[in-house]
Amino acid sequence: MEIIERDPAGEKDLTPARGDATLLFQIRDASVVRGGKTILHVGDFELAEGEHVALLGPNGAGKSTFIQLLTREVFPLWREEPPVRFRGQERPRLEDIKRTLGIVSSTMHDQVRVHLPVIDIVTGGLFGTLGLPLRGEVSARDRALATDALERLGIASLAPRDVMTLSTGQVRRVLVARELVRDPQVLIFDEPCTGLDPEGMYHVRQTMGTLAAEGRSVVLVTHYPEDIVPAIGRVLLIKNAEVFADGPKEALLTSEVMSDLFDVPLVVGESCGWYSLRGAY
């Protein structure tokens, strides 16, 4: 595989592939069209098992649509050779994809408007329910899995708390535990730090690092380089419904590239593997 990086001048730089790791997703010449308008086109993308990537770009660029291609919430234009493959399968079963992926987003937070203990919220992740299922038994093993998920994220003390009494950052981490309880191989974080204060951001970013260290793939969707934890070494830049660049973050998280991506003058800083972005006023 070759990674194609497109610089602001439009020149292409081909760099070596990421080895022979088993591919999780492959996208080839996929176009998503709505109302006669292409809202996303992906020419060539591959994600290996255990690999981490951050999707970065302006509002409306197509980042969420890209994720929906992976989760099969949207479908590309039909082609004789299916544009999106999952673990080499041209027509994978939706249940296999759902079993593999865990998704955490700021919008999920709006659904947590129930007075239930945290342990019930997390256990519900095993059944796809918000809280315990109305039918069927919840076993001691189910409870143990939920407790383990909370412990691995360092929030076991929240288990008996009413979820409505938690801070925004705490609820966001509970939602991560709710996904983690199913043991997914991939965690997708869609704007996970939206609406959080600095403490909440710190803990959510720390959580992403913890999951990456466990060998799970972390896929992050964000507007801000500050959300890209050091474990994520690859960035995919999306602009105007196209993949603008795809490559190592050291090469792409620069003032020049970020300014071109967002069409405003920006300055990128780096410290100990963390990146920051500010306006060049």
Order of alpha helices (4+ residues) and beta strands (2+ residues): beta-beta-beta-beta-beta-alpha-beta-alpha-beta-alpha-alpha-alpha-beta-alpha-beta-beta-beta-alpha-alpha-beta-beta
